[in-house]
Amino acid sequence: MSCGICGKSVGAGQGAKAVFCTSCTEDLKAEGVPVDWATKQYLATRLQSTLQTLQQRYQRLRAQSAAGSGASAVASKPSKEQVPKNPKGAATGSAAAAAAAGASSLGKHWEGRGGHRRRKPLTPEQQIQLDSLYSDLQLPYVDILVNSADQNGFGDLINGLHTGRLLHQGTGWRIVATSNHSQFDTMLSSFPWVSKVQEVGWSPDISLETPAATTTEGDLAVSEYSYRVGRALDVFTRQSGLGDGEIGIMINKELRAPIPLAELKLSDAEKSDAEKSDAEKSTKALCDFLRKYHQGCRFFFGYGAGQKSKARYDLLLDRVVFDVGIKNAIVLPVNHNLMEQGGAGGKGRRNKASYIGEYCRTRGLRVLEVEKNKWFSVSTLIQDDRTTKVVAMEPGAVIPYSVMQKLWRAADRSFTIAEGDQSFGEAISAGIPMAYQLWPDGKGIIHKQALFDNFVKRSGGGDVAEFIRVCANYPDGGVDVRQRDWIIERCNDRDFLRRYVNSMDLIASNHDIQGRLQCFVKRHWLRNNRARLLGINSDLGALVGEIVELEDRGEFDLVVALTRKMVAMYRAVIFDFNVKQGVLDKSPGSVAKRAAAVKDALNPGPGGAAGALTHPPVATGTFNPELLNLISDYERTDVLPAMGPMGAAGASPAAEAAAAAAAGAAPVGVSAAAAAGVASPSGKQGAPS
């Protein structure tokens, strides 16, 4: 038998099923092309060629029959899908090139006469694996538009802004966010990494909608945690969550570091009432409450759980009120403003009965309302000699997201409640034992049941998984004393709390969405620029186009091999192209800061970086890879905030970057630029403060 690539005889020692000679087999392995895959494709090609020959013969016979005995007919032209009968004809150059050349048609199988079908689409797991292959690409200049629509709550708005932060950190990408939410500006102030400014003529490199699973072709979408809606998952969509084929959840590691309630600072410098926004006024009111009552109190904080079901809110109060080891406590479930209930579903405006009054009546407690204003009310629950102060938000009260992060850090580490995606990820980040809110959606389906099941699965089993399940089954409107006491016992068990924290650490480490989210964007940036890459490097452009075509046909194994080759061989070319595009091709308004950094690096002033450059400055437009790296490192010191919280510590991105550098944790670009002595626009050396 002859080798399917070079035509030489296949050695007898290679086995009866071998279709490539020893030399070509080694070439395939060296190029990263799976031999088994190449063998299948070669055999499929031979079969396809045979079927085409038979089809053409059949068509000629039909034509001759139709024309009468002895008549001749011209054979029909081969279809565009036809491939050479001998695949060796396409095998020029390396073995990998031969396999790639034949792949565009080898992946199709004939179905009947003259037709073909495509391979099965890539699975979500395969799409995620392909995304990960782009992790080593450095793309300093990517402009991204993130959109989140108002879905009758703050969760989706925060999801979009949080997505923008995760895309920016570690990359320096420019993120512009949009939303029709009425509190967009209020929440945007907590995200210094994200902008809403769009200059005239500005257009994003990537558009991403979250949380959603529907978007226009070519734009990207990331759906909410484990919740399938809209179109089926494909190359443009990703599912967030903890399940297989999902890309993870949003983790903020700094929430793990607690701060004492007495040191909690929620508001900035004092302003007059006329100068304060509603969010600032409500934050000031909350700060006043906590400052007044915090002395000697444990602070229990959670999110929501009450507007759709009382079970989790009842559990939060039961866990605190009936723990004999707690003498004084403050309970604040943010977003729970139904302290009064009545009417249909507890949302009516007339004949209201106090929720706290009803709770105390069923539990045998005394209640005393201490204070109330436009934004919050505080009720004191009396149980023997113990007191629990419950702080409730009034309708219209809004707490900025940066304040929420501080409250998470000040929260008691033994118990919390969560509702939706953001609080779920924050409770895991903080490592606090969580009761997660589930409720029917009106059609008998339990909202976020898949997320909950995956949460239990990832928790590691044992009493941690049991705790999560028991909390989820806590009765709505009643009390199960045995369940309540068991939960309180776990919350006071240091060994259990340690096991719970360890489980959350594993989830946070293995299912952090940030890296996969950035790889998702990098892959599509390259896909979107494949036409322009042809003009920069024809081999690279053709390779990217081939990869895209193979992705669309589901040729997973070959896509993996060719993508690895592409990243390894052309990483510097892609970086160079990205920098040129970012610095030269964007509208002047959007790159003013970038241009200043480049100009300063190319034309250093007195005492600047001239001595650090190993080659003389060059004119803008004639770029050198070493200089491009220097420019990138230099600029990142000015625009890249350190990895950190959502302003939880009250520090600016620049201050956080300085702190990270002092701790030895600054990004590579910071230390590289400082070591090179690159001057800032002000003429000072090192990273700008």
Buried (B, 14 or more C-beta within 10 A) or exposed (E): BBBBBBEEEBEEEBEEEBBBBBBBBEBBEEBBBBBEBBBBBBBBBBEBBEBBEEBBEEBBEEBBEEEEEEEEBEEEEEEEBBBBBBBBEBBEEBBBBBBBBBBBBBBBBBEEEBEBEEBEBBBBEBBBBBBBBBEEBBBBBBBBBBBBBBBEBBBBBBBBBBBBBBBBBBBBBBBBBBBEBEBBEBBBBBBBBBBEEBEEEBEBBBBBBBBBBEBEEEBBBBBBBBBEEEBEBBBBBBBBBBBEBBBBBBBBBBBBEBBEBEEBEBBEEEEEEEEBBBBBBBBBBBBBBBBEBBEEBBBBBBBBBBBBBBBBBBBBBBBBBBBEEBBBBBBBBBBBBBBBBBEEEBEEEEEBEBBBBBBBEEBEBEBEBEBEBEBBBBBBBBBEEBBBBBBBBBEEBBBBBBBBBBBBBBBBBBBBBBBBBBBBBBBBBBBBBBBBBBBEEEEEEEBBBBBBBBBBEBBBEEBBBBBBEBBBEBEEEEBBEEBBEBBBEBBBBEEBBEBBBEBBBEBBEEBBBBBBBBBBBBBBBBBEBBEEBBEBBEEBBBBBBBBBBBBBBBBBBBBBBBBBBBBEEBEEBBBBBBBBBBBBEBEEEBBEEBBBBBBBBBBBEEEBBBEBBEEEEEEEEEBEEEBBBBBBBBBBBBBBBBBBBBBBBEBEBBBBBBBBBEEEEBBEBBBBBBEBBBBBEEEEBBBBE
